[in-house]
Amino acid sequence: MPDESPAVARVLIEPLEPGDAPTAAALLADGESAVDGELVDEAERRRLAAFAGSDHQRAPDWYPLVARRCSDAVGGYAALVLPASPGGTAVGDAAPLPDVEGRDEVLTSLLAALTDLAARHQARELEVWLRRADDHDLEVATAAGLPARRRVAVLGRPLPIEGAAPPAPSGITVRSYRPDVDDDQVVDVLREAYAGTDDGGWDLAAFRERRGWDWFRADDLLVAEDTDGRLLGLHWLKRRSPTVGEVHNLAIHPGGQGRGLGPLLLRAGLDHLAATGCDEVMLWVDRANDRAVRLYTSLGFTTRWDDVALARAVPGAEHRS
């Protein structure tokens, strides 16, 4: 675990100690409130919250860090989840706090520390997510040896949507998910829809873990069912607040492609959110997925910001067996 090794003399990178975890969590929450968005993803916030709790739960493969300025003020947060075995990909987050003095230095130092940590633990590749990244951030990251590999657009639009919803194709019914009864078919849709992509790897355990999160509601997971009882698509929604909803996951099984299920499920979900009192909706979509981007923009979604995955081979990995 890195302890000093700052990339820039005026920034010190330190492991996050249990006693400092509540302060770090509060600073990160304040930063997210200031920008009205996320600086790390939900899974990372959960890891940090567990570490900040009374019993300081910490996964053995998770390493949280803080960046301190010469004034000792915290200027940023980062964390890395190491692969299960040497030679895999280490995945993390880097989050300079909003409006921190010397943001470029903080970001450069965090990225250098994560790279060093991945090398110490014999990872072969490093992927770091930078939320709300602008072009200047990406220039700094590239100079630090971590160019952008994947860009995810954060889109939003007001609710409700005017005009009639598209009719359902013949034999298709949109309904709410039934816990346990539909689990295997929901996982099949997710697994097949995302096969071979960065969002793949769905299985029953992963779905049920997400289903156990405190925001999950069965009526916010809509499914498209054919007359034989097969699920061909789903729209998984999330209520971020009483007035802001999220398209958490819109997935169509390959066997349901070409039948208009994407527009059908999208509109059904947005109408559902509006009916619950949401007046705004957000979503995350890979910019490389042209078809999905066109679908969302056709319904009036516009870009709020980009989340970017930075990636590089870990130095020295080519010399390790």
Buried (B, 14 or more C-beta within 10 A) or exposed (E): EBEEEBBBEBBBBBBBEEEBBBEBBEBBBEBBEEBEBBBBEEBBBEBBBBBBEEEEEBEEEBBBBBBBBEEEEBBBBBBBBBBEEEEBBBBBBBBBBBEBEBBBBBBBBBBBBBBBBBBBBBBBBBBBBBBBBEEEBBEBBEEBBBBBBBBBBBBBBEBEBEEEBEEBBEEBEBEBBEEEEBBEBBBBBBBBBBEEEEBEEBEEEEBEEBBEEEEBEEEBBBBBBBEEEBBBBBBBBBBBEEEBBBBBBBBBBEBBBEBBBBEBBBBBBBEBBBEBEBEBBBBBBBBEBEEBBEBBBEBEBEEBBBBBBBBBEBEEBEEEE
